[in-house]
Amino acid sequence: MIDRIAPTQRPEGRPQGFQRWRNLLFLHWEVPVEALRPLIPEALSIDTWEGKAYVGVVPFTMRDVAPAWAPPVPGISNFHELNVRTYVHYKGQNPGVWFFSLDAAGTVAVLAARAGWDLPYHRATMDLTIEGDEVNYTSERLFPGPKPAELKVRYQIGDHLGPTEPNTLRHFLAERYILYASDGEHIRMGRVHHVPYPLQRATVLQLSQTMIQVQGLPEPQVPPTALYSEGVDVDIYGLDIIEQ
């Protein structure tokens, strides 16, 4: 059985950076394992819940992004972000996230992440507005491709859900503290640490997206499951090579 609790514990050593993740919307759809498998490095196994695989689209906003040795920089350290992801593990251990894409509204952040983290970041034009309990989020990819890669979602924030219990689908989808990346030759694994997400219900009012299809995955035919979190403060740790 995969240990899903150990990754939630704080890693040893000092973090390399700090970020605040705010106004997160977790949208998830079931997706056939056979559709995911060609898109994931062979060294990684697809992580499933009760035999089902999922793809997630997560729009949110970043605040106070900075390395551990420097303060945030106005105009650079705050930006919106949107990731498309699925879930994987390595040899039955360390369940984590595989990112198909990460779109961000900050050019410096995109260039730095592509160079230093082997993550598929893209520059996008993005907007987030909040009026009461209603949120509008839009994103349109600028460069590099593939395109069109767009998201338009309007949703309503609902009731607090209380602590997320282990061994539930909600925990499987949201509580992820490990990420994997590849430069085409090596697989690297990184860690983050934060308190558990304070999750709330979310009701999707309007949604259009091409973020999933542009990855070569089938277009969802059913509405997504949706969760919201006002956010967490995050310590970022480095990436280590685990597979040559």
TAQUI-V872678 format. One record per residue. N is the residue number from 1. RES is the residue in one small letter. OMEGA is omega in degrees with one decimal (* if undefined). NEAR is the number of other ideal C-beta (glycine too) atoms within 8 Angstrom. D_LAST is the distance of its C-alpha to the last C-alpha in whole Angstrom. Layout:
N|RES|OMEGA|NEAR|D_LAST ; N|RES|OMEGA|NEAR|D_LAST
//
This chain:
1|m|-179.8|2|26 ; 2|i|177.3|8|23 ; 3|d|-178.4|7|24 ; 4|r|-179.7|12|25 ; 5|i|-177.3|7|27 ; 6|a|-179.8|6|24 ; 7|p|-179.8|13|23 ; 8|t|-179.3|8|26 ; 9|q|-179.2|7|26 ; 10|r|177.1|5|26 ; 11|p|173.3|7|23 ; 12|e|177.9|3|23 ; 13|g|-177.7|5|24 ; 14|r|175.5|4|25 ; 15|p|178.7|10|24 ; 16|q|-178.2|8|23 ; 17|g|-177.3|10|26 ; 18|f|177.7|12|28 ; 19|q|169.1|12|29 ; 20|r|176.6|11|32 ; 21|w|-174.2|13|32 ; 22|r|172.9|10|35 ; 23|n|-178.0|11|37 ; 24|l|170.9|12|34 ; 25|l|177.9|15|35 ; 26|f|175.0|14|32 ; 27|l|-178.4|13|33 ; 28|h|174.4|12|31 ; 29|w|168.7|11|32 ; 30|e|178.9|6|31 ; 31|v|-179.0|13|29 ; 32|p|178.1|7|28 ; 33|v|-177.3|9|25 ; 34|e|175.3|5|25 ; 35|a|-179.9|10|25 ; 36|l|-167.7|14|22 ; 37|r|-179.9|8|20 ; 38|p|-175.1|5|19 ; 39|l|-175.4|9|18 ; 40|i|176.5|11|16 ; 41|p|-175.9|8|12 ; 42|e|-177.9|4|12 ; 43|a|-178.3|6|10 ; 44|l|176.5|12|13 ; 45|s|178.3|8|16 ; 46|i|-179.5|12|19 ; 47|d|-177.2|13|21 ; 48|t|174.7|9|25 ; 49|w|-176.6|9|28 ; 50|e|176.2|5|31 ; 51|g|-177.2|4|29 ; 52|k|176.1|7|29 ; 53|a|-176.4|13|26 ; 54|y|168.5|12|27 ; 55|v|-177.7|14|26 ; 56|g|171.7|12|28 ; 57|v|-170.7|14|29 ; 58|v|173.3|12|30 ; 59|p|179.9|13|32 ; 60|f|177.2|13|33 ; 61|t|-178.9|11|34 ; 62|m|177.9|15|32 ; 63|r|172.3|11|34 ; 64|d|177.9|9|34 ; 65|v|-176.2|13|30 ; 66|a|170.0|12|29 ; 67|p|-176.4|6|27 ; 68|a|-173.2|9|28 ; 69|w|-176.6|3|30 ; 70|a|176.6|6|32 ; 71|p|174.1|4|35 ; 72|p|-178.5|10|34 ; 73|v|178.7|8|36 ; 74|p|179.1|6|38 ; 75|g|-178.6|5|37 ; 76|i|-170.0|11|34 ; 77|s|179.6|12|33 ; 78|n|-180.0|11|34 ; 79|f|175.7|13|33 ; 80|h|179.6|14|33 ; 81|e|-179.2|13|30 ; 82|l|177.4|16|29 ; 83|n|174.7|11|26 ; 84|v|-167.7|14|25 ; 85|r|167.2|11|23 ; 86|t|-171.2|15|22 ; 87|y|-174.0|16|21 ; 88|v|169.3|14|18 ; 89|h|-176.8|13|16 ; 90|y|178.2|15|13 ; 91|k|175.9|5|14 ; 92|g|-178.5|6|18 ; 93|q|171.8|8|17 ; 94|n|176.6|8|17 ; 95|p|-174.9|12|19 ; 96|g|-173.4|16|19 ; 97|v|166.7|11|19 ; 98|w|-178.1|12|17 ; 99|f|170.0|12|19 ; 100|f|179.0|11|21 ; 101|s|172.1|13|23 ; 102|l|178.1|13|24 ; 103|d|-178.3|16|27 ; 104|a|-178.7|17|29 ; 105|a|177.9|11|33 ; 106|g|-175.9|8|31 ; 107|t|-179.6|6|30 ; 108|v|179.1|7|29 ; 109|a|179.7|13|27 ; 110|v|-177.8|12|25 ; 111|l|-178.6|8|25 ; 112|a|-178.0|8|23 ; 113|a|178.1|12|21 ; 114|r|-177.2|11|20 ; 115|a|-170.9|6|19 ; 116|g|-173.0|6|18 ; 117|w|-179.1|9|16 ; 118|d|179.8|9|15 ; 119|l|-174.4|9|17 ; 120|p|178.8|8|20 ; 121|y|178.7|12|23 ; 122|h|176.1|14|26 ; 123|r|-179.3|11|29 ; 124|a|168.3|13|32 ; 125|t|-168.7|7|36 ; 126|m|179.4|15|36 ; 127|d|177.7|9|39 ; 128|l|175.8|11|40 ; 129|t|-179.4|6|44 ; 130|i|176.5|8|45 ; 131|e|-175.5|4|48 ; 132|g|178.8|4|49 ; 133|d|-179.8|6|47 ; 134|e|-175.0|11|46 ; 135|v|170.9|14|43 ; 136|n|179.9|10|42 ; 137|y|177.0|14|39 ; 138|t|177.8|10|38 ; 139|s|176.2|15|35 ; 140|e|-177.0|10|35 ; 141|r|177.3|13|32 ; 142|l|-179.7|7|33 ; 143|f|-21.3|6|30 ; 144|p|178.9|3|27 ; 145|g|8.6|6|28 ; 146|p|178.5|4|28 ; 147|k|0.3|6|31 ; 148|p|177.0|7|33 ; 149|a|-171.2|14|31 ; 150|e|174.1|12|34 ; 151|l|169.8|13|35 ; 152|k|-178.2|10|39 ; 153|v|173.0|16|40 ; 154|r|-175.7|11|43 ; 155|y|-179.3|14|43 ; 156|q|179.2|9|45 ; 157|i|-177.0|10|44 ; 158|g|-174.2|9|45 ; 159|d|172.2|5|46 ; 160|h|-175.6|6|43 ; 161|l|-178.3|9|42 ; 162|g|-177.7|4|41 ; 163|p|178.1|4|38 ; 164|t|-176.7|13|36 ; 165|e|173.1|7|36 ; 166|p|178.7|7|32 ; 167|n|172.1|5|32 ; 168|t|177.8|8|33 ; 169|l|-179.9|7|32 ; 170|r|178.0|11|33 ; 171|h|180.0|12|31 ; 172|f|-175.0|11|28 ; 173|l|-171.0|13|28 ; 174|a|-170.4|12|29 ; 175|e|-178.8|10|28 ; 176|r|-172.8|10|24 ; 177|y|-179.1|10|22 ; 178|i|174.3|13|19 ; 179|l|177.4|12|17 ; 180|y|179.1|15|13 ; 181|a|179.7|12|12 ; 182|s|173.8|10|10 ; 183|d|-177.6|7|10 ; 184|g|178.8|3|10 ; 185|e|-176.9|5|7 ; 186|h|169.7|8|5 ; 187|i|177.8|13|7 ; 188|r|-179.7|13|9 ; 189|m|178.4|13|12 ; 190|g|-178.3|14|15 ; 191|r|167.6|10|19 ; 192|v|175.9|11|22 ; 193|h|175.7|11|26 ; 194|h|173.7|11|29 ; 195|v|176.8|5|32 ; 196|p|179.8|8|32 ; 197|y|167.5|11|33 ; 198|p|-171.4|8|37 ; 199|l|175.5|11|37 ; 200|q|173.4|13|40 ; 201|r|174.5|10|41 ; 202|a|177.6|13|41 ; 203|t|179.7|8|43 ; 204|v|-178.7|12|42 ; 205|l|176.0|7|45 ; 206|q|-179.8|7|44 ; 207|l|166.5|11|40 ; 208|s|-178.0|8|39 ; 209|q|170.9|10|35 ; 210|t|-176.1|10|33 ; 211|m|-178.7|14|30 ; 212|i|-177.0|14|29 ; 213|q|-176.7|9|30 ; 214|v|176.6|11|29 ; 215|q|-176.1|10|25 ; 216|g|176.8|5|26 ; 217|l|-179.2|12|27 ; 218|p|178.7|9|31 ; 219|e|179.5|6|33 ; 220|p|-179.1|8|35 ; 221|q|-179.6|4|38 ; 222|v|177.1|5|39 ; 223|p|179.6|4|39 ; 224|p|161.5|11|36 ; 225|t|-174.7|8|36 ; 226|a|175.0|13|37 ; 227|l|178.9|14|36 ; 228|y|170.4|15|37 ; 229|s|176.4|12|36 ; 230|e|170.5|7|38 ; 231|g|179.1|10|35 ; 232|v|171.1|10|33 ; 233|d|-165.2|10|32 ; 234|v|168.4|11|29 ; 235|d|-176.0|11|27 ; 236|i|178.5|10|23 ; 237|y|-174.1|11|20 ; 238|g|176.4|5|17 ; 239|l|177.8|9|14 ; 240|d|176.9|7|11 ; 241|i|177.9|8|7 ; 242|i|-177.6|7|7 ; 243|e|179.4|8|4 ; 244|q|*|4|0
//
